[in-house]
Amino acid sequence: MDWLFFSEIGLAGLGSGGLYALTGLALVLIYKATRVVNMAIGEILMLGAYVFMGFSAGLALPIWASIILAILVTGVVGGVVERAIIRPMLGESAISIFMITIGLGSVLIGVVEIIWGANPQRLIEFMPKDPIFIADAYLSSKVGYAFLIAAIVVGLFLVIFRTWRGGVALRATAGDQAAAYSMGINVPKVFSSVWVLTSMIAAGAGILVGSIGGISPDMGVYGLSVLVVVIVGGLDSLLGALIAGILVGLIETYAGAYLGGEFKMLATFMLLVVVLVIRPYGLFGTHEIERL
């Protein structure tokens, strides 16, 4: 076996897995707080990347300003979606809200195609181009820096989630909404905050993903792999999203390298089937999850 090639594929898989984990974090967070499986997470990610392109290439704003504005705009979109579409549906069946998010994804694709067109495009280069070597193994600079940024964001979020007052309110709401109400926590405000925050996380992930492979309205398919990640890890487990993200990234990359690109999704969904057969609630999920 060519161990150098094996190592390089593994490093690329870790980079891909870091982005899966970052996006999976957003999906798990929404589910923990609101019990909504947001099937539009891939399209929100795509929207963030296109908004970034609009600011950076269309308006020629500085890269740092374009990134901040794209994340903020996507966060506002997430807040509007929660207030106008999701909140009126609370109390309805889980499958109804699930289907609403699928429809939302289609709407976002249509909006992007109307504004920017349906053809794939490249984002402005903003990452260092110097190659990264770990021992003798080569790692693409884009993948390496994207993984580093994703790891920093995840680490900061976990610290804030554990220590910040808003994070404590979110954890209380995720644990028991009725108890959170009784303790004076504004649960609807927490719901809105979660949608804003997770949309911002998805936008940041979209910019990173788009900087590596370009952007297109089909980027929403990325959300399918993220859904696999959170189901494998456990829909209500932040730790599960992080571990499963790395696992799925490695499996996809190795399958693509040794079996062919057409086997990447097949390998991912085979993992999903195996995990669901053994542990229907995911590797780290709780037994009480309501499955759709």
C-alpha positions as CSV (number, residue, x, y, z in Angstrom):
1,M,0.0,0.0,0.0
2,D,1.2,3.5,-0.8
3,W,1.1,4.9,2.8
4,L,1.9,8.4,1.6
5,F,-1.1,8.5,-0.7
6,F,-3.2,6.9,2.1
7,S,-2.1,9.7,4.5
8,E,-2.9,12.4,2.0
9,I,-6.3,11.1,1.4
10,G,-6.9,10.9,5.2
11,L,-5.9,14.5,5.6
12,A,-8.3,15.6,2.8
13,G,-11.0,13.5,4.5
14,L,-10.4,15.3,7.8
15,G,-10.7,18.6,6.1
16,S,-14.0,17.6,4.5
17,G,-15.2,16.1,7.8
18,G,-14.5,19.4,9.6
19,L,-16.9,21.2,7.3
20,Y,-19.5,18.5,7.7
21,A,-19.1,18.8,11.5
22,L,-19.5,22.6,11.4
23,T,-22.7,22.3,9.3
24,G,-24.0,19.4,11.3
25,L,-23.6,21.5,14.4
26,A,-26.1,23.9,13.0
27,L,-28.6,21.2,12.2
28,V,-28.3,19.5,15.6
29,L,-28.7,22.9,17.3
30,I,-32.0,23.6,15.6
31,Y,-33.3,20.1,16.4
32,K,-32.2,20.3,20.1
33,A,-34.0,23.6,20.6
34,T,-37.0,23.4,18.4
35,R,-37.4,19.7,17.4
36,V,-37.4,20.8,13.8
37,V,-35.3,18.8,11.3
38,N,-34.2,21.6,8.9
39,M,-33.9,20.0,5.5
40,A,-33.1,23.4,4.0
41,I,-29.7,23.6,5.8
42,G,-27.9,22.9,2.5
43,E,-29.8,25.6,0.7
44,I,-29.1,28.1,3.5
45,L,-25.4,27.2,3.2
46,M,-25.7,27.8,-0.6
47,L,-27.4,31.1,0.0
48,G,-24.6,32.3,2.3
49,A,-22.0,31.5,-0.4
50,Y,-23.9,33.3,-3.1
51,V,-24.5,36.4,-0.9
52,F,-20.7,36.4,-0.2
53,M,-20.1,36.4,-4.0
54,G,-22.6,39.2,-4.5
55,F,-20.7,41.4,-2.0
56,S,-17.2,40.4,-3.0
57,A,-17.5,40.1,-6.8
58,G,-20.6,42.1,-7.5
59,L,-20.1,45.1,-5.2
60,A,-16.3,44.7,-5.0
61,L,-16.3,45.0,-1.2
62,P,-13.2,43.9,0.8
63,I,-13.2,40.2,1.5
64,W,-13.5,40.6,5.3
65,A,-16.5,42.9,4.9
66,S,-18.1,40.5,2.4
67,I,-17.7,37.6,4.7
68,I,-19.2,39.5,7.7
69,L,-22.1,40.9,5.6
70,A,-22.9,37.5,4.0
71,I,-23.1,35.8,7.4
72,L,-25.2,38.6,8.8
73,V,-27.6,38.7,5.9
74,T,-28.0,34.9,6.0
75,G,-28.7,35.2,9.7
76,V,-31.4,37.7,9.1
77,V,-33.0,35.4,6.5
78,G,-32.9,32.6,9.0
79,G,-34.7,34.8,11.6
80,V,-37.3,35.8,9.1
81,V,-38.0,32.2,8.1
82,E,-38.4,31.2,11.7
83,R,-40.8,34.1,12.5
84,A,-42.9,33.9,9.4
85,I,-42.9,30.2,8.5
86,I,-41.7,28.0,11.2
87,R,-43.2,29.5,14.3
88,P,-46.8,29.5,13.0
89,M,-46.3,25.7,12.4
90,L,-45.2,24.9,16.0
91,G,-47.7,22.4,17.4
92,E,-48.3,20.8,14.1
93,S,-47.0,17.3,13.3
94,A,-43.3,16.9,12.8
95,I,-43.7,15.7,9.3
96,S,-45.6,18.9,8.3
97,I,-42.7,21.1,9.5
98,F,-40.3,18.7,7.9
99,M,-42.0,19.1,4.5
100,I,-42.1,22.9,5.0
101,T,-38.3,23.0,5.3
102,I,-38.0,20.9,2.1
103,G,-40.2,23.5,0.3
104,L,-38.1,26.3,1.8
105,G,-35.1,24.7,0.2
106,S,-36.7,24.7,-3.2
107,V,-37.7,28.4,-2.8
108,L,-34.1,29.4,-1.9
109,I,-32.8,27.5,-5.0
110,G,-35.3,29.5,-7.1
111,V,-34.3,32.8,-5.6
112,V,-30.6,32.1,-6.2
113,E,-31.2,31.1,-9.8
114,I,-33.2,34.2,-10.5
115,I,-30.6,36.5,-9.0
116,W,-27.3,34.8,-10.0
117,G,-28.3,32.3,-12.6
118,A,-28.0,28.5,-12.7
119,N,-24.4,28.1,-13.9
120,P,-21.6,27.1,-11.5
121,Q,-19.3,29.9,-10.5
122,R,-16.1,30.4,-8.6
123,L,-15.6,32.5,-5.6
124,I,-12.9,35.1,-5.3
125,E,-9.7,33.6,-3.9
126,F,-9.1,34.7,-0.4
127,M,-7.2,31.9,1.3
128,P,-3.4,31.5,1.3
129,K,-2.1,29.4,-1.7
130,D,1.1,28.0,-0.2
131,P,0.9,24.2,0.0
132,I,0.8,22.6,3.4
133,F,3.0,19.6,4.2
134,I,2.5,17.4,7.3
135,A,5.7,15.3,7.3
136,D,5.8,14.2,3.7
137,A,2.0,14.3,3.2
138,Y,0.6,17.1,1.0
139,L,-2.6,18.9,2.0
140,S,-4.4,21.5,-0.2
141,S,-4.1,24.9,1.4
142,K,-7.8,25.6,0.9
143,V,-8.8,22.3,2.6
144,G,-6.3,22.9,5.4
145,Y,-7.3,26.4,6.2
146,A,-11.0,25.6,5.9
147,F,-10.6,22.8,8.4
148,L,-8.7,25.2,10.8
149,I,-11.4,27.8,10.5
150,A,-14.1,25.3,11.1
151,A,-12.3,23.8,14.1
152,I,-11.9,27.3,15.6
153,V,-15.6,28.2,15.1
154,V,-16.7,24.9,16.6
155,G,-14.4,25.3,19.6
156,L,-15.6,28.9,20.2
157,F,-19.2,27.8,19.9
158,L,-18.8,25.0,22.4
159,V,-17.2,27.3,24.9
160,I,-19.9,29.9,24.5
161,F,-22.6,27.2,24.5
162,R,-21.4,26.1,28.0
163,T,-20.6,29.5,29.6
164,W,-22.6,32.3,28.0
165,R,-26.0,33.1,29.5
166,G,-27.7,32.7,26.1
167,G,-26.1,29.3,25.7
168,V,-27.4,28.3,29.1
169,A,-30.9,29.4,28.1
170,L,-30.6,27.4,24.9
171,R,-29.5,24.3,26.7
172,A,-32.4,24.7,29.1
173,T,-34.9,25.1,26.3
174,A,-33.4,22.1,24.5
175,G,-33.7,20.0,27.7
176,D,-37.3,20.8,28.6
177,Q,-39.3,23.7,27.0
178,A,-42.0,23.7,29.7
179,A,-39.4,23.9,32.5
180,A,-37.6,26.7,30.6
181,Y,-40.9,28.7,30.4
182,S,-41.4,28.2,34.2
183,M,-37.9,29.5,34.9
184,G,-38.7,32.7,33.0
185,I,-36.8,31.9,29.8
186,N,-38.3,33.5,26.7
187,V,-38.6,30.3,24.6
188,P,-39.8,31.9,21.4
189,K,-36.9,34.3,21.5
190,V,-34.6,31.4,22.0
191,F,-36.2,29.7,18.9
192,S,-35.5,32.9,16.8
193,S,-32.0,33.2,18.1
194,V,-31.2,29.6,17.2
195,W,-32.4,30.0,13.6
196,V,-30.4,33.2,13.3
197,L,-27.3,31.6,14.8
198,T,-27.5,28.3,12.8
199,S,-28.1,30.2,9.6
200,M,-25.0,32.3,10.2
201,I,-23.0,29.1,10.9
202,A,-24.3,27.5,7.7
203,A,-23.4,30.7,5.7
204,G,-19.8,30.5,7.0
205,A,-19.6,26.9,6.1
206,G,-21.0,27.7,2.7
207,I,-18.3,30.3,2.0
208,L,-15.6,27.7,3.0
209,V,-17.2,24.9,0.9
210,G,-17.6,27.3,-2.0
211,S,-14.0,28.5,-1.8
212,I,-12.8,24.9,-2.2
213,G,-15.1,23.6,-5.0
214,G,-17.0,26.6,-6.4
215,I,-20.6,27.3,-6.0
216,S,-23.8,26.4,-7.8
217,P,-27.5,26.1,-7.0
218,D,-26.9,22.3,-6.6
219,M,-24.9,23.0,-3.5
220,G,-28.0,22.1,-1.5
221,V,-27.2,18.5,-2.1
222,Y,-24.4,19.0,0.5
223,G,-27.2,19.0,3.0
224,L,-27.9,15.4,2.4
225,S,-24.5,14.4,3.6
226,V,-24.9,16.7,6.6
227,L,-28.2,15.0,7.4
228,V,-26.4,11.6,7.3
229,V,-23.8,13.1,9.7
230,V,-26.4,14.1,12.3
231,I,-28.4,10.9,12.0
232,V,-25.3,8.8,12.4
233,G,-24.1,10.9,15.3
234,G,-27.5,11.4,16.9
235,L,-30.0,14.1,16.0
236,D,-29.7,15.7,19.4
237,S,-26.0,15.2,20.1
238,L,-23.4,18.0,19.4
239,L,-20.6,15.5,20.2
240,G,-22.2,13.1,17.7
241,A,-22.2,15.7,15.0
242,L,-18.5,16.4,15.5
243,I,-17.4,12.7,15.5
244,A,-19.8,11.6,12.7
245,G,-18.7,14.6,10.6
246,I,-15.1,13.5,10.7
247,L,-16.1,9.8,10.1
248,V,-18.3,10.6,7.1
249,G,-15.6,12.9,5.7
250,L,-13.0,10.1,5.9
251,I,-15.3,7.4,4.5
252,E,-16.3,9.6,1.5
253,T,-12.8,10.6,0.7
254,Y,-11.4,7.1,0.9
255,A,-14.3,5.6,-1.1
256,G,-13.8,8.3,-3.8
257,A,-10.1,7.7,-4.0
258,Y,-10.1,3.9,-4.0
259,L,-13.4,3.0,-5.5
260,G,-14.3,6.0,-7.7
261,G,-16.2,9.3,-7.2
262,E,-19.6,7.6,-7.9
263,F,-19.1,5.5,-4.7
264,K,-18.8,8.4,-2.3
265,M,-22.5,8.8,-1.6
266,L,-23.1,5.1,-1.7
267,A,-20.5,4.6,1.0
268,T,-22.0,7.3,3.1
269,F,-25.5,5.9,2.9
270,M,-24.3,2.4,3.6
271,L,-22.8,3.8,6.8
272,L,-26.2,5.3,7.6
273,V,-28.0,2.0,7.1
274,V,-25.5,0.1,9.2
275,V,-25.8,2.6,12.1
276,L,-29.6,2.8,11.9
277,V,-29.8,-1.0,12.1
278,I,-27.5,-1.2,15.1
279,R,-28.5,2.0,16.9
280,P,-31.7,3.6,15.4
281,Y,-31.1,6.8,17.5
282,G,-27.6,7.3,16.3
283,L,-24.2,6.7,17.9
284,F,-24.7,9.3,20.7
285,G,-28.4,10.2,20.4
286,T,-31.0,9.6,23.1
287,H,-33.6,6.8,22.9
288,E,-36.5,9.2,23.1
289,I,-35.9,10.9,19.7
290,E,-39.1,11.1,17.7
291,R,-38.3,9.6,14.3
292,L,-40.0,10.8,11.1
